[in-house]
Amino acid sequence: MKVPVSWLKEYVDFDVTTQELANRLTFSGIEVENISRIGSGCEGVIVGEILSFEPHPDAARLRLCRVNNGAEELHVVCGADNFTVGDKVALAGIGTDLPNGTKIRKAKIRGQVSEGMLCAEDELGLSSDHSGIMILPQKTSAGTPLVDVIGPPDDVLEVEITWNRADCLSMIGIAREIAALFGSSLRLPKTDINEEGIPVADMADVRVEAPELCPRYTARVMTDVKVAPSPMWMQRRLSMCGVRPISNIVDITNYVLLECGHPLHAFDYDLLSGHKIVVRRAKNGERMTTLDGEERLL
C-alpha cells in the first residue's frame, strides 16, 4: 500500500522526518518497506501549449508538433497521440535532465528537427504511466514551471499491512495510527451532502439476495453529471498511490476507497438494466465477460 506523506498531513499533525515516521510505524506493527520520493525529477520542465501538429513524413507513428513554451515556438517530434491542438503538456526543453539520466538536446529524428520532448509521467518520475504524454489543466499558462502546477516533490511510504490490521488499509486508518503514536488528534474530512429532487428509491432499486455475504449495499443517484478529467491534485494523489487516473467519476470512487478504505462503484444510470442492482451469489455454470474481455465460467 502506497501512502503519500502530504496526504496523511491533512488528517494528523506530526513534526518528524519521513524516516523517523517510518521507524515509528514499523515498530508499531505497520511495516514500512520502502520510501520513495516522487516528483523530484521535474526541474526545468515547463508547461507547453500544442499549437499544431502533423504526421511525420518519414515515420507513421511520429508527429511533428509546434509548441509554445511561453516565450517562443518550438518544433518537437513526438510519438504519442493522446493530445490535440490547444492542450497544455509537460515540455522538457533543451538542456533539461530527466530522472532516468537522459539529457534533452536539440536533435534530428528521422530527418526532422526536435527542440525538446513532450513527457509522459513515468519519464518525469511521477508514476509508472507511459500511456501518453502528460496533459495538464487547460487554464495553465504556457511557460509555467511544472512544479507550480503539480506541487513540490513528495515522500511516499510503501507499507505492508498484515491480515489483522485491516483498520489501516486506508489513508485515514494510517493517520489514526499516527495520531495514537504521537498523541495527536485525528481530523476526519467533513461531508456535506445536499439531497434534493426525486427520492433515490423512486429512481433505483437495490436487492441483496446474499445478506450473509453482503449485509448492506447502498445506492445514491446523481444527475446532471459531466464526465471530465479530474483536478490535477486528485490525479497526482492517485498516481502516487499507484492508481492511474481515468475520469472524474472513476477517480472519485478510487479516491474514496484509498481515503476511507470503503469500496465504491459508479454505474451509468442510462445503461443500468432496469435501473436495478442485484447482489447475489453466482449461479452454477453462469458466464460473465470481465473488463479484460475474457469470458469467465462462474
N, C-alpha and C positions, 0 to 999 in steps of 0.2 A: 504494500500500500504506500503510495507516494503522498507526502504531506508538506505542502509549501509553508514555510515558517511565517511569511507575511499574512497568509490566510488565518493561521492559528491566532495571530495577534489581534484579530477582530473580536475574538471571544474571551481572551485571557491575557493578562499582563505578566511579562517576565523580563527580567533585565540581566540575562546571561548570554554568553556566546552560544552559537549553534552547537558547537562541540560539547559544551557543558550541558546544554539541554538534552542532547543525545545521550550523554552519560547518565543523567538523572533518570531519563525514561528507561534506558536499558536496565539499570539496577532496580527499577520498579517492576520489571517484568515485561515491558514493552520494548522488545529488542530493536534497536536502530542498526540496520545492516550496512547502510551507506549514506553519505551526504553528498549531494550534487549541487553545483552552482549553475543555475540556469539563467541565460541571458547575458553572460559576461563577454560574448563574442560579437557584440553589436556596435563597437566603437567604429566610427567612420561610416556607418550605414545610415542612409537618409531616406526620406520619402521621395519617390519619383512618381510622375504622372505620365501615363501612357497617352501620347498624342496621336499616334497612328502605328499601324503595323501592316506588314505584307509578307507573303511567303518568301522564303529564301530561294533564290533562283537555282541553286545547285544542291539543295538539301530539303527533302519533302517534310521532314519533321522539325525544321527550324523556322523561326520568324525573324524578320528584320523590324526592329522597333525604334520609333523616335520617342525619346523620354525626356521630359522636363525635370531638371534637378533643382529648380528654384532659381537658377542663375543663367542656365544655358540649355540648349537642346543637345542630347547625346544620341548616338547611334549604338544600339545594343542588340546583339544576336541572342535569341532566347529559344530554348527547347520546349518550354511549357505552352499550354494552350488554354489555360483557365482564366484568361483576362480579356478585357475589351477596352475600347477607347474610353478614356476618362478615368479608368481605375487608378487608384493610388497603390503603389507597390514598394517593396523593400529594395532599395538600389544601393549596391556596393560600387563606389566609384574607383577610378584608377588609384592605386596605392593602398587600398584597404586590405587588411589582413583578416582572413576568415578563421574561425576556430579550428578548422582542420589543417591549418598551416598554409593554405592557398593564398597567394598574394595576387590581387587583381591588377592586371596590366593591360595596356592597350594591345589588342591582338587582331589578327585576321583569322576568321573562322570560315572555312570553305570559300575563301576569296573575299569575304565581306568584313569591313572594319567593325570591331566591337569595343566600345569605350566604357565598359563596366559590366555588371552582372545583376540580373534580377534574381533575387534569392528566395529559396524555399526555407521553411522553418528549420529543417534539420541542418541546413548549411550555415545557419546562424547560431546553432546550439540551443535553440528554443524548444525543440521537440524532435521526435523521430519522423515527423510527417514530411514526405517528399512527393506528395500527390500533385503539387503545383506550386507556383510562386506564392508568396505571402501577400494577400490582399488586405489593405488597410482601410480604416474608415474614410468614407468619401469626403468628409469635411476637412480632413487633414491637409495642410498646405505643403506643396512640393518644397523640398529643401529642409523640412523639419527633421532633426535628428531622430532616428528610430527610437532611441531610449526615452525620448519625451512622449512618445506615443504608447509604448508598451510598459513603461516603468523601468526602474533600476533592476539590476540582477537580483535574484532571489535564491535562498538556500532551500533545498527540498530534501526532507528526510525520507528514506525508504525503510519502512518498519515492517516487522514480521509479527502479525497478530496471532497468538495461539488460540486454539479452539475454545478455551474457557474465558476469553476476553472479547466476546462479540460486542460488548458495550463500547469498544474502542475502534470499531470498524466505520468511523466517520470522523470528520474534522471536529465536530462538537464533542465526540467521545474522547478524542486525544486531548482536546482543550480541557475537558473536565478532569482528566488525569493530571494534566499540568497544574491546574488550579489546586488540586489536592496536594501535589508535591511541593508547591511554592507558597501555599497559604493564600492564594489569590481568589478573587471572585470570578465566577463564570458568567459571561454576558451572552444570553441567548438572543438570536435575531428576533426582531419584532415582526409580527404578522398583522396585517390589516386588510381584511377581505370585504369588499363591497358586493353584497349579494343583491341582485335586482333582476327584474324580468321574469320570464316563465320559470316556475319551480322545476328543479332538475328532475324530480320524479315524474313530471309530465313529458319530459323530453327523452329520457333514457331509462333503461331497465337493467338492474344487476341481479343475477341469480347465482347463489352459491349452492352447488349441489354436492360439495365435498367439505362440509364445515369442520370435519376433524383435521383436514389439511390446511384449510384457509378459513379461519373463523370470521374474518372481517375483510370486506372488499368494498371500497367506497368510490364514487364517481362524482365528478364535477363537470359541468358543461360551460365552455367559454365560447362566446360569439364575437363576431367582428374581429377575428384574429388575422393578422398579417404575418405570413411566414417570410422571414428575412434573416440576414446574418445576425448573430448575437453581438452585443457590445464587445469591444476589444478586451476589456478587463475580464469578462467571463470567458472568452476564448482562451486567453492567456492562462487563467487558472485551470481550465480543463486540460490544456496542453501540458502544463506542469505536472498534472496528475496522471498523464498518460492516456487521456481521452481525446479523441480527435473531434473538434467542433464540426457540427453538421449544419444546423439552423437553430434559430431561437427556440423553437418548440422542443426539438430533441435535446438541445443543450440545457434547457431549464430542467428537464427530467433528470439528466445526468448530474447536474449541479446539485439538485436537492438530494439525490442519492449520496453523493460524496459528502455533502454538508451534514445531513441528518442520519445517514445510514438507512433511509427508508426508500424502497424502490417505487418508482412511478413509471407509467407508460402513457403516451399520448396517442389517441386514436383520432383519425379523421372522421368526424361525425357523419359526413355525407357518404362515406364508404363503409361505415359500420352496419353490417346486415341487421335490419330490424331495430337499429339503434339499441342493441342489446348485448350485454356481456354475460357469458355463462362460465362460471368457474366449476370445473368438474375433472374427474379422472378421465384418462383416455379410454376409449373402447377398444377391445381386443381386435387387432387387425386394422385399426384405423390408420390412415395415412395423412401426412402433413408435409407440405413443402415449406422448408425453412428459408430464412433470409439469404442463405448462401446458394439457393437454387436447388438444393438436394431434397429429394423426397424421402421422408423418414417413415419407417414402419413402427407404429406405437404398440 
